[in-house]
Amino acid sequence: MATNIKVGIVGYGNLGRGVEKALKQNPDFELRAIFSRRNPDQVAAAQGVVHISEIEKYKGDIDVLILCGGSATDLPEQGPELSALFNTVDSFDTHAKIPEYFEQVNAAAVKGGNVSVISTGWDPGLFSLNRLLAENVLPEGKEYTFWGKGVSQGHSDAIRRVDGVKNGVQYTIPVDAAVERVRNGENPELSTREKHLRECFVVAHEGADTAKIEAEIKNMPNYFADYDTIVHFISEEELKANHGTMPHGGMVLRSGRTGDNNTQIYEFGLKLDSNPEFTASVLVAYARAVYKLSAKGESGARTVFDIPFGLMSPHSPEELRQRLL
Amino acid sequence: MATNIKVGIVGYGNLGRGVEKALKQNPDFELRAIFSRRNPDQVAAAQGVVHISEIEKYKGDIDVLILCGGSATDLPEQGPELSALFNTVDSFDTHAKIPEYFEQVNAAAVKGGNVSVISTGWDPGLFSLNRLLAENVLPEGKEYTFWGKGVSQGHSDAIRRVDGVKNGVQYTIPVDAAVERVRNGENPELSTREKHLRECFVVAHEGADTAKIEAEIKNMPNYFADYDTIVHFISEEELKANHGTMPHGGMVLRSGRTGDNNTQIYEFGLKLDSNPEFTASVLVAYARAVYKLSAKGESGARTVFDIPFGLMSPHSPEELRQRLL
């Protein structure tokens, strides 16, 4: 525990604040700076906030940058740019663009002599790890991912764009019956509708036509039309009081067969009170692995598939073998 | 998939037979020989069986030996001996002796220039991985392991040693209420009795005093006295018909806290129709990692904590990133 891993946080939204809290639970880390695009005077953080334009001055003083920007516009720029200068870790989560992002970050990191672990968090991240481990040990089988119960930011945004809607929150909910069929080894073919429910809590503007809003939500293509969707109309006060947190979670299951047609069920699940705080905790653990890989002289991009769990621990291999194996 | 990893199986009990079956699900492997201490003519295997005394002749022709002996007496000898000659993988599971075993295998493997992954399987193995990953990402928290529902060989043996008992099988069963308390984030302190039940199916000799047998089982120190134990007396036919398989499984849970006292529940579980076939499947996946590490020129003992999941896969890193991340 004597090491002191000096880190910087890039981006101070929900995820950046989560990393700041997670670092307090990991005494081998030292937070050196929070970098923001906003005017540092207007960012309320316990730690000193530095404008992102100053970041190059911190080269040599920061072991790992923890990138907390969004995957839509922040990381596609910041990832390659900053991995040329620093060791980095991020939670880039646009699944379809991961191969392309990996190549860009890898080229920059190799050139800069840095290590960058991309796409950590829980999905991608811990869920991906479980898909891979499950398929490694059960090559004949079928994999199922269920998300929720949890707040989907994208679907909540979609509700809020509907005419007459003042505010709204959408929960993605796995269908219990479908989960049970998988657990029972039935290997079902499940349609989109059979896997997840969508439950919406909507605040309508005064005088708005709630029947029309409900129909518009339920028939929205891509977001809701393929699902059974429940719409509740509630007051703004009720929304604030009961739907203000960001829980999430889900399950990865694999139903495999071995030998003489024996069913082997593999299940991983998370039930998270705070989605951003958990993602932040995963980022910090992988930042430790980044630090160790860089200290060994490695460079380039890595994913969770390349990182042994021992590297993410502050404890010695001897202690881990004795205590956890 | 073009690689052809040449393997030998050492020991042809339930586990060795499981490995033979698992290899058929993994086309990048080729089984070269099964080594046994028994007279090869008396071992019923599809593959040619070779007496263990001949094993040195296979040096150079086998990439990885998969050790399928028991942890009590076979592996403490075979592990260090064979890792001096071959790359090996095993499922050594005497938790308390793992550090000592690791050192012995490591010394032999380093000397022989081989790679040996010890203590794979599901506990130690996949359960250990989950204990470590969960603690890495949730350093403030409490870990719980539940085993079952499954057959405990040790407890079944203990029943069969009781006077008047002809045969018997014991199931270890997690107490649902305890599991639910953990899942609810209560962080309970659980006694041995609160965590697991023990259910015994016993065949008594004709005329034996079943009340005495039941009392003797329930009061047996270490094995049953600290648990709520249920004893059923059944016929030999019923035992054979309904209790002849080796199911097992269990759960690793971690109940963690992050940030502003948010509860984060991490859960991993297995429900296995065949304990030995699943353990065998894990051995085969780690044999692939052993092969790759040895090809990279590494040597020495490793555990599951040192092996990234990508190394256990027959697929390329590019494909894994695209398909599973």
Interface residues (C-beta under 8 A of the other chain):
Chain A: G18 K21 A22 Q25 N26 H95 I98 P99 F102 S119 P124 L126 S128 L129 R131 L132 L133 E135 N136 V137 L138 P139 E140 R183 G185 G249 G256 T258 G259 D260 N262 T263 Q264 I265 Y266 E267 F268 G269 L270 K271 L272 D273 S274 E277 F278 A280 S281 V282 A285 R288 T303 V304 F305 D306 I307 P308 F309 G310 M312 S313 P317 E318 L320 R321 Q322 L324 L325
Chain B: G18 K21 A22 Q25 N26 H95 I98 P99 F102 S119 P124 L126 S128 L129 R131 L132 L133 E135 N136 V137 L138 P139 E140 R183 G249 G256 T258 G259 D260 N262 T263 Q264 I265 Y266 E267 F268 G269 L270 K271 L272 D273 S274 E277 F278 A280 S281 V282 A285 R288 T303 V304 F305 D306 I307 P308 F309 G310 M312 S313 P317 E318 L320 R321 Q322 L324 L325
